[in-house]
Every structure is written in structure tokens, then in C-alpha cells.
Amino acid sequence: MNNKSGLQIERELSNALQKLLAYCRKNDWAGYDPYDALNSKVLNAFPILDSRIPRIAITQALKLSPVNVRVLLRIPKTQNSKALAIFLSSFLNLPVEQASERDSLIREMIGLIAAKKSPGASYWCWGYSFPWQTRFEVVPAEAPNLVCTTFVALALLDAYEQIGDPKCLEMAVSAADYIVNDLYWTEGSEVAGFSYPQPGVRSRTHNANLLAAALLCRVYRHTGNARLLKPALTVSRYSVSKQRADGSWDYGDAPSQRWIDNFHTGYNLRALQAIGRYAGTSEFDAGMRRGFGFYRTHFFREDGAARYFHNKAYPIDIHSVAESILTLLAFRDLDPGNLALAQSVFRWAMNHMWDEQGFFYYRVLRFGTIRTSYMRWSQAWMLLAMSALQREMRAKASTAKQPSPVAMVQA
């Protein structure tokens, strides 16, 4: 990619970042979610719909609908703790000149996150802003769960490492205690996991396992609390043992979880990278490299579109777009073409999924586009991906401007 096209991408990226940030801020960081159907005041008025099958059916229908009918169903826009966490990490990526009120945005987001703590919980932990139906039970709105808590705690550690706020570390440490004390389970000597979506559920969901393990290792690095390492490494070994020979993972071990998708695979890979870094181990490097090889080979179309599934051209989901950029950047040292591919993914999304009002569409299908704006699933994740891409491009440009050691000697 020549310098001219690189400058064009950086300008396009900067402009889109400003518009997206303004859009999210104008909406007070609140919005709709693909899974927020059970927040409907209309549906809650009909007891006949208050059972497992109708809840699942309504949620799926609303998620896949090409028309957003949430206003008619009286579903409110909400602030979601996971979205707030992703916003926080995004702000920490921004240079001061990109967001003149960067520091106040960071402080505002930390305050909102603290206010969203799951009510009644003895630990710092977080949940989604809507109730959601699993195969067996309803998870109440704001009830703590592993994935929400992990993403929030990781963002708080991002903040602690950059601005040194001890309250951020305190909250992250408490979240780690919640995971170890309330969610960790074992069966025999080789099977282990973290309960998800609620305590007591012995799920075997690999991205949830590895993300939580990465958090525990990172908290260990800051605190030296060695009791966090054993569950983290035990669970990691179990989930890595379930990796296929080609480098892929099923979403989970249950018969209903046998699919391979983009963003959960990306979570696995970035979590393994963090586990190795913070636990100081190379134990998972081979699986991580094999997994990235599968990811790089199977999740990208030749035109730069990021696939949702490894073996299907459609749908193109904006969450997979964002995760593709983040994963490619995280593993830029493994393939010299990663930055260029991340730029191609971004440009495809701008050409096909960007609305000039300042937000990204949800999905591109074979025969149409779902243009609904989702705050957590779409806008927060793309803000993070774009801020990371901008930071990487600026770092590379800055390095390129530095004189080489030979040039310095000659000078």
C-alpha cells in the first residue's frame, strides 16, 4: 500500500472516529441491543408470552428483523456495562488531539461503570442491561455474569495502567475474586471451567473460559496474588485441549454449541496471548499460532470483508468486522500483511456498513442489509477497533520517520 492510500485511510479513519464518537455521545452511550427484546413493555403486558419458547422466538425474530420495531414494542435504549467498558478502552487509545475532552471522557466512563455494578452483589461485578433467555432459564437484567464482568474488569485495568487510578485496580481485583470464588468449577483432574451465564452453570464455553483466565493472569501480574494462577491455567489447559487439529474451536462443548465463528475465535486468540504475557508462560504459544493461522486463512474474503462463519460468505456482521481488526493488530508480528488486511476490513465496512449519520449497520446479508444501530454490539466495538487501528497506523508512521541507526551514525 503506497503512502497516498495510507494517508487517505488515516483521514477517513479519523473523520469516521469523530463522527462515531459524536453519535455515541449524543445518545448518552445508550442504545438498542440485538438481545434486548425482553425489555419490551408491550411483551411484558401479555403473560402468555412469558415462557421459554416465546421468549427465545421473540428475541431471535427481533434480532433478525430487517426493520427495527423497538419503538413500537416500547423497548427503551439503555446503557450497557459491557459497552461502557469498551468505550473506556477506546478513549484510552485516543490521542489528546483526537478527543479534546479525552480525560473527562475517561473519568465519565469510569463513573458510569461503577454506577452499573450489579445491585446487591458483594463483589464488583456486572451484567447486561436486559433480561435474556438461555436454554433453561431467564437471566435477569443487571445480574452479574462472567463475560460482562471480565470485559469491564479488563477495561478498568487498561485505565489503571494508563492513569494510575487505584479505584480501577480495586474493582478489577474484586471482579477476579468473584470469578475464582463463585464461578470456578472442576470435574476430576482435567475438566474445569468458569460458570456462564450464571453461577452454578457448569458450561464449557471456551471464549468465556479464556477471557476470564486472561483477566486472572493480568490481575496476578499487578497484585502478585498467586492463588489466581492455578484456576486460570487449569481452565486454559482444558479449553486449549479442545482446540481442533486445524487450529479452530467450537464455541463450546455442548451439542448445541458446535459452530465456529469469527469474533469468539478472536477472543480466544487474544486471551491466550494475554495469558502468556501476564502469566509468563509459553505453554499455549503453539496452539495460539495454529489458531491464528486458521483465523487468518478462513475468516476473510478476498474483497476484505470479514466473515462471521469460517465456511460461509454471509452474513457480514459488524462485531466480526471489529474483532477482525483487533485480532489482526494483536498478531501483527506473526504476519507482515496484518495491518494492510485490517485496513482493508475497515474500508469494506465503510463502503458497505457505514451510515453518514455517524454509525455502523448491524449486518450485511446476501440479499440485503440490516441497518439497525446497536450501541454495544456495533458502535462500541467499532469505536474500539478504529481507535486501535488509528493508534497502530500512527505508531508505524512515527517509526518510519525516525532515522535509522546507520543514518544516525552517518549524520
C-alpha positions in Angstrom: 0.0 0.0 0.0 1.5 3.3 -1.1 1.8 6.4 1.1 -1.0 8.2 -0.6 -3.6 5.5 0.1 -2.3 5.1 3.6 -2.9 8.9 4.2 -6.3 8.6 2.7 -7.2 5.7 5.0 -5.9 7.7 8.0 -8.1 10.7 7.1 -11.1 8.5 6.5 -10.5 6.8 9.8 -10.1 10.0 11.7 -13.2 11.5 10.3 -15.3 8.4 11.0 -14.0 8.2 14.5 -15.0 11.7 15.2 -18.5 11.1 13.8 -19.0 7.8 15.6 -17.8 9.3 18.9 -20.2 12.3 18.5 -23.1 9.9 17.7 -22.5 7.7 20.8 -22.1 10.8 23.0 -25.2 12.4 21.6 -27.1 9.2 22.6 -25.6 9.3 26.1 -23.8 6.0 25.4 -27.2 4.3 25.4 -28.9 2.3 22.6 -30.6 -0.8 21.5 -29.1 -4.3 21.6 -29.6 -7.4 19.4 -30.8 -9.3 22.5 -33.0 -6.7 24.3 -36.4 -8.0 23.3 -37.4 -8.9 26.8 -37.1 -5.2 27.8 -40.3 -4.7 25.9 -43.1 -3.1 27.9 -45.6 -4.4 25.4 -44.5 -8.0 25.5 -44.3 -7.9 29.3 -48.0 -7.0 29.4 -49.0 -10.4 27.9 -48.5 -13.3 30.4 -49.0 -15.8 27.6 -45.6 -14.7 26.1 -43.9 -15.1 29.5 -42.4 -18.6 28.9 -39.2 -20.0 27.4 -40.1 -20.7 23.8 -41.9 -17.4 23.2 -39.0 -15.5 24.8 -36.4 -17.2 22.5 -38.6 -16.9 19.4 -39.3 -13.2 20.0 -35.6 -12.4 20.7 -34.5 -14.1 17.6 -37.2 -12.6 15.4 -36.3 -9.1 16.6 -32.6 -9.7 16.2 -33.0 -10.8 12.6 -35.7 -8.3 11.6 -34.7 -6.0 8.7 -36.9 -3.3 10.3 -36.3 -2.1 13.8 -39.7 -2.1 15.6 -38.4 -1.5 19.1 -40.2 1.9 19.4 -43.5 0.1 18.7 -42.6 -2.6 21.3 -41.6 0.2 23.8 -38.1 -1.2 24.2 -36.0 1.6 25.8 -32.5 2.5 24.8 -30.2 1.5 27.7 -26.6 2.0 28.9 -24.9 -1.4 28.9 -22.0 -2.1 31.2 -20.1 -4.0 28.6 -20.5 -1.2 26.1 -19.3 1.3 28.7 -16.2 -0.8 29.3 -15.4 -1.0 25.5 -15.9 2.8 25.3 -13.5 3.3 28.2 -10.8 1.2 26.4 -11.5 3.2 23.2 -11.0 6.5 24.9 -7.7 5.3 26.3 -6.5 4.6 22.7 -7.3 8.1 21.5 -4.5 10.8 21.3 -5.3 14.1 23.0 -5.7 15.9 19.7 -8.3 13.3 18.5 -10.6 13.9 21.5 -10.1 17.3 23.2 -12.1 16.1 26.2 -10.4 12.7 26.4 -9.6 12.8 30.1 -13.1 13.9 31.1 -14.5 11.1 28.9 -12.3 8.6 30.7 -13.4 9.8 34.1 -17.1 9.9 33.0 -16.9 6.3 31.8 -15.2 5.0 35.0 -18.0 6.7 37.0 -20.8 5.2 34.8 -19.2 1.7 35.1 -19.0 2.0 38.9 -22.7 3.0 39.0 -23.7 0.0 36.9 -22.4 -2.6 39.4 -24.8 -5.4 39.8 -27.2 -4.5 42.6 -26.9 -6.4 45.8 -23.6 -8.1 44.8 -20.9 -8.3 47.4 -18.2 -8.1 44.7 -17.6 -5.7 41.9 -19.4 -7.5 39.0 -21.6 -6.5 36.1 -24.3 -7.8 33.8 -26.3 -6.9 30.7 -29.0 -4.1 30.8 -31.7 -6.5 29.7 -33.0 -9.9 30.8 -32.2 -12.8 28.4 -33.5 -16.3 28.0 -31.0 -19.2 28.0 -31.9 -22.7 27.0 -33.1 -23.3 30.6 -33.6 -20.1 32.5 -34.0 -16.3 32.3 -31.0 -14.3 33.4 -32.4 -11.0 35.0 -31.3 -7.6 33.8 -28.1 -6.5 35.5 -27.5 -9.9 37.0 -23.7 -10.5 37.1 -22.2 -12.8 34.5 -18.7 -13.9 33.6 -18.3 -12.2 30.2 -19.7 -8.8 31.2 -17.6 -8.8 34.4 -14.5 -9.8 32.6 -14.7 -7.2 29.9 -15.4 -4.5 32.4 -12.5 -5.5 34.6 -10.1 -5.6 31.7 -11.1 -2.1 30.7 -10.6 -0.9 34.3 -7.1 -2.4 34.2 -6.5 -0.6 30.9 -7.4 2.6 32.8 -5.3 1.7 35.8 -2.2 1.1 33.7 -2.6 4.4 31.9 -3.9 6.9 34.5 -3.0 5.0 37.8 -6.4 5.3 39.4 -6.3 2.8 42.4 -10.1 2.5 42.4 -9.9 0.9 38.9 -7.5 -1.7 40.2 -9.6 -2.3 43.3 -12.7 -3.0 41.2 -10.7 -5.3 38.9 -9.3 -7.3 41.8 -12.8 -7.7 43.3 -14.0 -9.0 39.9 -11.2 -11.5 39.8 -12.2 -12.7 43.4 -15.8 -13.1 42.2 -14.7 -15.3 39.3 -12.5 -17.5 41.4 -14.7 -17.7 44.5 -18.1 -18.0 42.8 -17.6 -19.2 39.2 -14.7 -21.6 39.1 -15.5 -25.4 39.0 -13.7 -28.6 38.3 -14.6 -32.2 37.5 -11.7 -34.6 38.1 -8.2 -33.5 37.3 -8.6 -32.4 33.7 -12.0 -30.8 33.3 -12.5 -27.3 34.5 -14.3 -24.1 33.7 -16.0 -20.9 34.8 -19.7 -20.8 35.2 -21.6 -18.9 32.5 -24.1 -17.3 32.2 -24.8 -17.7 35.9 -23.1 -19.2 39.0 -23.7 -22.9 39.2 -24.0 -23.5 35.5 -21.1 -25.8 34.5 -20.8 -24.6 31.0 -17.8 -25.4 28.8 -17.7 -22.2 26.7 -14.2 -21.6 25.6 -14.1 -17.9 24.9 -15.7 -17.2 28.4 -13.1 -19.6 30.0 -10.1 -18.0 28.2 -11.2 -14.4 28.7 -11.7 -14.9 32.4 -8.3 -16.7 32.7 -6.7 -13.8 30.9 -8.2 -11.4 33.5 -7.0 -13.5 36.4 -3.4 -13.6 35.0 -3.4 -9.8 34.4 -4.6 -9.2 38.0 -2.0 -11.6 39.2 0.7 -9.6 37.4 -0.5 -6.4 39.2 -1.0 -7.9 42.7 1.3 -11.0 42.9 -1.7 -13.0 44.2 -0.6 -16.5 43.1 -4.0 -18.1 44.0 -5.4 -16.6 40.8 -2.9 -18.5 38.6 -4.0 -22.1 39.3 -7.6 -21.7 38.2 -6.6 -19.6 35.2 -4.1 -22.1 33.9 -6.2 -25.1 34.7 -9.2 -23.7 32.7 -6.9 -22.6 29.9 -5.4 -26.0 29.5 -8.9 -27.5 29.3 -10.1 -25.1 26.6 -6.8 -25.4 24.6 -7.2 -29.2 24.8 -10.5 -28.8 22.9 -8.8 -27.0 20.0 -9.1 -28.8 16.7 -6.1 -30.0 14.8 -6.7 -27.3 12.2 -6.5 -24.6 14.9 -10.2 -23.9 15.3 -12.5 -24.1 18.3 -16.2 -24.9 18.5 -18.0 -22.2 20.6 -18.4 -24.8 23.3 -18.6 -28.5 24.1 -22.4 -28.9 24.3 -24.1 -30.4 21.2 -25.9 -27.0 20.6 -22.5 -25.1 20.6 -20.8 -26.8 17.7 -20.1 -23.9 15.5 -17.0 -21.9 14.6 -17.3 -18.1 14.3 -15.0 -15.1 13.9 -15.3 -13.0 17.0 -15.3 -15.8 19.6 -12.2 -17.3 17.9 -10.6 -13.8 18.0 -11.5 -13.6 21.8 -9.8 -17.0 22.3 -6.6 -15.9 20.5 -6.3 -12.5 22.1 -7.0 -14.1 25.5 -4.3 -16.7 25.0 -1.8 -14.0 24.0 -2.6 -12.2 27.3 -2.4 -15.3 29.4 1.1 -16.0 28.0 2.2 -12.4 28.6 0.9 -12.0 32.1 1.5 -15.5 33.4 4.9 -15.5 31.9 4.4 -18.8 30.1 4.9 -20.1 26.5 2.8 -23.2 27.2 0.0 -22.0 24.9 2.1 -20.5 22.1 1.8 -23.4 19.7 -2.0 -23.5 19.9 -2.2 -19.8 19.6 -0.1 -19.7 16.5 -2.1 -22.6 15.0 -5.3 -20.8 15.9 -4.2 -17.6 14.3 -3.3 -19.5 11.1 -6.8 -20.8 10.9 -8.3 -17.4 11.7 -6.2 -15.6 9.0 -7.0 -18.3 6.4 -10.7 -18.8 7.0 -12.3 -15.5 8.2 -11.6 -13.1 5.3 -12.9 -12.8 1.8 -10.7 -11.6 -1.0 -12.5 -8.3 -1.1 -11.6 -7.5 2.5 -15.0 -8.5 4.1 -14.7 -10.2 7.5 -16.7 -13.5 7.5 -18.9 -14.3 10.5 -18.6 -18.1 10.0 -15.4 -19.8 8.7 -17.2 -21.5 5.8 -19.9 -19.0 4.7 -19.7 -15.8 2.7 -22.6 -14.3 4.6 -23.6 -12.7 6.9 -21.0 -10.0 7.4 -21.6 -8.9 11.0 -20.2 -5.6 12.3 -19.0 -7.2 15.5 -16.9 -9.6 13.4 -15.5 -6.7 11.5 -14.4 -5.0 14.7 -12.9 -8.2 16.2 -11.1 -8.9 12.9 -9.3 -5.6 13.1 -8.4 -6.1 16.8 -7.1 -9.6 16.3 -5.1 -8.7 13.2 -3.4 -5.9 15.1 -2.8 -8.0 18.1 -0.9 -10.6 16.0 0.8 -8.1 13.6 4.2 -9.7 14.4 3.0 -13.1 13.0 2.2 -11.8 9.5 3.6 -8.7 7.9 0.3 -8.3 5.9 -1.9 -8.0 9.0 -2.0 -4.2 9.1 -2.9 -3.9 5.4 -5.6 -6.5 5.8 -7.0 -4.7 8.9 -7.2 -1.5 6.8 -9.0 -3.5 4.0 -11.5 -4.8 6.6 -12.1 -1.2 7.8 -12.6 0.2 4.2 -15.0 -2.6 3.3 -17.1 -1.7 6.4 -17.0 2.0 5.5 -18.2 1.2 2.0 -20.9 -1.2 2.9 -21.9 -0.7 6.6 -21.4 3.0 7.4 -24.2 5.5 7.7 -23.3 9.1 7.3 -25.4 9.9 10.3 -22.4 8.5 12.2 -23.0 4.9 13.0 -22.5 1.3 11.6 -25.2 -1.0 10.4 -25.6 -4.4 12.1 -25.3 -7.0 9.2 -24.9 -7.4 5.5 -26.8 -10.4 4.2 -26.7 -12.0 0.7 -29.8 -10.1 -0.4 -29.9 -7.1 1.9 -28.6 -5.2 4.9 -30.0 -4.9 8.4 -29.4 -1.2 9.1 -30.3 -1.2 12.8 -27.9 0.7 15.1 -26.8 -1.3 18.2 -24.8 0.5 20.7 -23.0 -2.4 22.4 -22.7 -4.8 19.6 -21.8 -2.4 16.8 -20.8 1.1 17.8 -18.8 0.4 20.9 -16.8 -2.4 19.3 -16.1 -0.4 16.1 -15.0 2.6 18.2 -12.5 0.3 19.9 -11.3 -1.3 16.7 -10.9 2.0 14.8 -9.1 3.7 17.7 -6.7 0.7 17.9 -6.2 0.9 14.1 -5.5 4.6 14.2 -3.0 4.2 17.1 -1.2 1.4 15.2 -1.0 3.4 12.0 0.3 6.5 13.8 2.9 4.4 15.6 4.1 2.9 12.4 4.2 6.3 10.7 6.2 7.7 13.6 8.6 4.9 13.5 9.1 5.3 9.7 10.0 8.9 10.2 12.8 8.1 12.7 16.3 8.0 11.2 17.8 4.5 11.1 20.8 3.7 13.3 23.0 3.8 10.3 21.7 7.1 9.2 22.2 8.5 12.7 25.9 7.3 12.7 26.4 8.8 9.2 24.9 12.1 10.4 
